Amino acid sequence: MSNLDINDIERVAGLANLRLIPKEKKSYLKDLTAVFDYINILNEVNTEDVPETAQVTGLEDVVREDKISSCSKDTVDSIKNQFPESDNNLLKVKTVFKE
């Protein structure tokens, strides 16, 4: 059985920037104890002769080359007109990531 206590839960919650009420702390204590107890059971399995594996199906990513295809001026104009802002032939979109 793992030796977690409420202090451990509070420390992990602090690292995750979670504010937990006492009821949630008890719930997390119970759940994480069960998870770590299960991991301890798995650690008892002898895996000495088992090779490291990333995946076992043999499947690989299938990629294709990007192909540029032409389209009519009407199509290009239609797409450009859907954007509120552009700069030369570049269409401006909202920022996805902020610094």
C-alpha positions in Angstrom: 0.0 0.0 0.0 1.3 3.4 -0.9 2.1 5.9 1.9 0.3 9.0 0.6 -1.2 11.4 2.9 -3.2 14.7 2.7 0.1 16.7 2.6 1.2 14.8 -0.5 -2.2 15.6 -2.2 -1.8 19.3 -1.2 1.7 19.4 -2.6 0.7 17.9 -5.9 -2.4 20.1 -6.1 -0.1 23.1 -5.5 2.1 22.0 -8.3 -0.9 21.7 -10.6 -2.3 25.0 -9.4 -5.5 23.3 -8.2 -7.5 24.6 -5.3 -9.1 21.7 -3.6 -11.7 21.6 -0.8 -11.2 19.0 2.0 -13.7 16.6 0.4 -11.7 16.7 -2.9 -8.5 16.1 -1.1 -9.8 13.0 0.5 -11.2 11.8 -2.9 -7.8 12.4 -4.6 -6.0 10.7 -1.7 -8.2 7.6 -2.2 -7.9 7.6 -6.0 -4.2 8.2 -6.2 -3.5 5.6 -3.5 -5.4 3.1 -5.7 -3.4 4.1 -8.8 0.0 3.9 -7.0 -1.0 0.6 -5.4 -1.8 -0.8 -8.9 1.6 0.5 -10.2 3.3 -1.3 -7.3 1.6 -4.5 -8.4 2.8 -4.0 -12.0 6.3 -3.3 -10.7 6.4 -6.9 -9.4 6.1 -8.3 -12.9 9.4 -9.5 -14.3 10.1 -7.6 -17.5 13.8 -8.3 -17.6 13.7 -10.2 -20.9 11.0 -8.0 -22.5 12.4 -5.6 -25.1 11.4 -1.9 -25.0 8.5 -1.3 -27.3 7.0 1.9 -28.6 4.2 0.2 -30.5 3.5 -3.4 -31.6 1.3 -3.2 -34.7 4.1 -2.4 -37.2 2.0 0.5 -38.6 3.8 3.6 -39.7 2.7 7.1 -40.3 1.6 7.6 -43.8 2.5 11.0 -45.2 2.1 12.6 -48.6 3.7 15.4 -50.3 1.9 18.7 -50.4 0.8 19.5 -53.9 -0.1 22.9 -55.1 -3.1 23.0 -57.3 -4.4 26.0 -59.2 -7.9 27.3 -58.9 -9.9 30.0 -60.6 -9.6 33.7 -59.8 -13.2 33.6 -58.6 -12.4 31.0 -56.0 -9.3 32.9 -54.8 -11.4 36.1 -54.6 -14.1 34.3 -52.8 -11.7 33.0 -50.1 -10.0 36.4 -49.8 -13.3 38.1 -49.3 -14.1 35.9 -46.3 -11.1 37.3 -44.3 -11.5 40.6 -42.6 -7.8 41.5 -43.1 -5.1 40.8 -45.5 -1.6 42.1 -46.3 -0.6 41.7 -50.0 -1.6 38.2 -50.8 -1.4 37.0 -47.2 -4.6 36.4 -45.2 -4.4 37.5 -41.5 -5.9 35.3 -38.9 -6.4 35.6 -35.1 -3.4 34.8 -32.9 -3.4 31.2 -31.7 -0.5 31.4 -29.2 0.3 34.3 -27.0 3.7 34.9 -25.5 
